[in-house]
Amino acid sequence: MKKPIAIMLALLGAQAALAMPLTVPQIQTASTQTTRYDCKDGKSVSVQYTNTRNHQSFAALTVDGRKLLFVNVIAGSGAKYVADQYTWWTKGPQANLYDEMAAKDSPPLLADCEARKK
């Protein structure tokens, strides 16, 4: 009888953890910046960029109602961030959001996005 209770408590704890902010004490934030992009289809997206003291970069944005944390990876040009099946790729003030599971000739989910000037 103790096992089902322990499993339920673990599940409840996991749900509570989802609502908590993500903190990783070993990785310290150096800077954070939020940029708003306007895309050619009239949609807009707000992206929070975080740079860490150990030179990692992250981008947090909402895709299909899910808040995702994108991690910077090697790119030939610009800054490329990946999370789940998605790629957020920026070059200067321009950005596109791709679904890597979509057909090869599919357009980006968000295309020709332009950072708003401050």
Secondary structure, 3 states (H helix, E strand, C coil): CHHHHHHHHHHHHHHHHHHCCCCCCCCCEEEEEEEEEECCCCCEEEEEEEEECCCCEEEEEEECCEEEEEEEECCCCCEEEEECCEEEEEECCEEEEEECCCCCCCCCCEEEEEECCC
